[in-house]
Amino acid sequence: MKLLKYVLLAKLIAVSYFAVAQTPVFVSGNDGYKSFRIPAIVRMPGGELLAFAEGRVGGSGDFGDIDIVMKRSRDGGKSWSEIQVVASYDDLQAGNPAPVMDLSDPVFPKGRLFLFFNTGNNHEGEVRKGKGLREVWYKTSTDGGTTWDAPVNITTQVHRPKQPAVNAAYNFPDDWRSYANTPGHGMQLAEGPYKGRIYIAANHSAGAPKSNFADYQAHGFYSDDHGKTFKLSETIPVEGGNEATAAELSGGRLMFNARNQKGDVRARIVATSSDGGAKWDTTFFDHNLPDPVCEGSILTLGRSKGKNILAFCNAADTKMRDNLTLRISFDDGKSWKKSYVVDKSTAGEKDFTAYSDIVSTGKNTIGVLYERDGYKAIVFKNVEWGK
């Protein structure tokens, strides 16, 4: 009888913890949007947090009237500002917000914030058939996201569409169709021969649709001149590579981490690069990072014993979007020694935790911005981790 009481008490504590430990940021049905999806977060040099998401006007679908919206927190995520629209595409789709701070441009000594995003004029399935177009853009801000410069179209530099009827420059034989940059933060290399490089993980489909999403593959793009020009990386040599993220390893190397859209292997696709993400040295499935075919986020935190400390967050389940777990690696991602359950369903609710993005909020704290409870809200939680 005592054992049963302890079990019930433990369950009650767990339910209470998950119910009150996170702060709502974007709540579906509020602020003029029926749904919010696709979280991204970045920390300003002064400590402010900027949270981004897709504000979906008509519903939860991936295509439609979709804006990129933002809120800010000046108290470490305890409270959040009013909503701000930062990118739109008339009544069509603007999505996949990918913010990153450029902290090495001498023209902007206080740093310049980049926001990369995509626009689209048709559903993804139709775009894969060649009946639509995805384009790639960025905007910049020098005042912490209060105001933004006009968007810059970089499609011809980082995409390979074959749509000459739309734009004569869109006539690449590669015939890339669907396209998405990382849903989550971008990165800037902090050391090594490619120091200052802005790097954005991405993915594309090429040619006619194939079964089991084999027409998808992941890639990256980068700038070594603070956004004046961009180059494409090699394509990751794994069919089905989809939504991706990247982080810096020790020595200025780079780790790429992608979703496997085929779903035949329920683990993350990982590639490593010794030349700043232009070419790939190794590619493998990391079975220490189980995945239900969902987005994930990776972040460099610091260094320990000559190796970079990495954090990785995803729905760590091979069947359901649930069990959101934060993992810490002290050896450049070779192993993941510590893990923390950020949030988890108590009764197997569908899609209880899905997309997430992470940001360093202190010496031993990581902020997690994530979709919760069947996409009803995007919430924020600080998680303590120890070395």
Residue, then its C-alpha position, 0 to 999 in steps of 0.5 A: m500500500k505504501l509503495l502504491k502511494y509513493v508511485l501515485l505521488a511520483k506521478l502527481i509530482a511529474v504531472s505538476y512539473f510538466a504543467v507549470a515548468q514552462t512559459p507560453v510564448f506563442v499560443s495558437g488562436n491568439d494574436g490573430y493566428k490560428s496556429f503557431r509552428i516552427p520555433a527558433i531562438v537566438r540570444m543577443p549580446g546583451g542577453e535578450l532572447l528573441a523567439f521566432a515562429e511561423g504565425r499561420v493565419g488560417g490553420s495549422g497546415d504547412f502552406g497558406d497565409i503564413d508570417i514569421v513573427m517574433k517576441r522578445s524576453r529581457d528576463g531570461g524567458k520568464s516573460w515575453s513581449e507583444i508579437q511583432v511580424v518580421a517577414s511576410y509574403d503577401d497572403l502566401q507562405a513565409g517560413n523556416p525562420a533561421p536567426v544568427m548573429d554576425l559578431s565579426d563584421p568590423v562594419f557592425p562592431k555591436g553585431r548584426l542579426f541575420l534572419f534567413f527564411n523561405t517563401g513558397n507559392n504552393h503546397e510542398g507536395e505540388v512543389r515536389k512535382g514542379k508546380g511551384l517555387r520555394e525561394v530563399w531570403y534574408k533580412t538583417s537588423t542592427d538594433g536587436g530585431t526592433t527594425w529590419d532592413a529590406p529582404v534580400n533574395i539569395t535564391t540563385q546563390v543557394h538554390r538550384p530551381k528549374q523554373p525559367a518561366v518564373n525567372a530566367a535565372y532559375n534555369f538550373p539543370d539540377d532541378w531542385r524543387s522543394y527547399a527549406n533552410t534549417p528551422g531553428h538558429g543558424m551558426q557562425l564559426a568562432e575559430g579556425p581558418y573559417k572563423g566568421r563564416i555564417y553557416i545555414a543547414a538546409n535541404h532540397s528535393a531534386g527532380a521528380p518525386k521518388s518513393n519514400f522521399a528519396d528525392y530529398q537530400a540535405h546540404g548547407f550554404y555559407s557566407d565568408d563576407h558577412g552576407k555579401t555572397f553565398k556558396l553551397s556545400e556539397t550535398i550530404p550523400v544520404e537519400g532522405g536527408n531533410e530538416a537539418t541543423a549544424a554546430e561547431l566542433s573543436g578546431g573550427r570543424l563542423m557537425f551537420n545533423a539532419r532528419n531522415q525523411k525516409g524513416d527507414v532508420r529512426a536516428r539522426i543523419v550526421a556528417t562532419s567537415s574539416d573545411g567549415g562545412a563545404k565538403w564532408d569527411t564522414t556521414f553516418f546515422d547516430h543511433n545514440l540520437p533516436d528520432p521519430v522523423c522530426e526536427g532537432s536542434i544542435l548547439t555549441l556551448g563551450r569547451s572541455k579538455g580541448k573538445n567542444i561541448l555540444a547540446f542536442c535536443n529532439a523528440a527522442d522517440t522512434k515512433m512518436r513526437d514525444n519525450l523531448t530530451l536535451r543531451i550534452s556531449f563533452d567530446d565533439g558529439k562522439s558520445w552523449k554523456k548526459s541527458y535531461v527530459v525536457d517534457k513528456s506526455t503522461a498518457g501518450e498524447k499524440d505529438f506532445t512535444a515536437y519541434s524545438d530550438i535551443v539557446s545558451t542562457g547562462k553558464n549552466t542553463i539552456g533555454v528550450l523553445y518547443e512545440r507542446d501538446g499537439y501544437k497548441a502552443i510554443v513554450f519556453k523552458n530553462v534547463e540546468w545542466g552540469k559539467 
